[in-house]
Amino acid sequence: MLKVDFSDNPSIYNLVKELKEKHKPIDIFICNAGIVPKQSRKTPQGLEEMFMVNYLSKFLVVNLLLENQCSTGPGAGYPG
């Protein structure tokens, strides 16, 4: 199990770095993280937290995994 905070960009970059350096490629990745806070909150980077976690973090992590060749299958090695 690896820890990641999808509201924090450096945490996402660290996750992908650790996956690339210490683990086998990912065969299946399910993007199901999501939050609905009672009040609007900002991430450490100043973004709205619900937008970051529910949308932007998934885009970032999937693209980083593909760029760093941390996945297998038809999309692996996609040039971007």
Helices and strands as residue ranges (DSSP letters): H 9-22, H 49-51, I 52-56, H 57-67
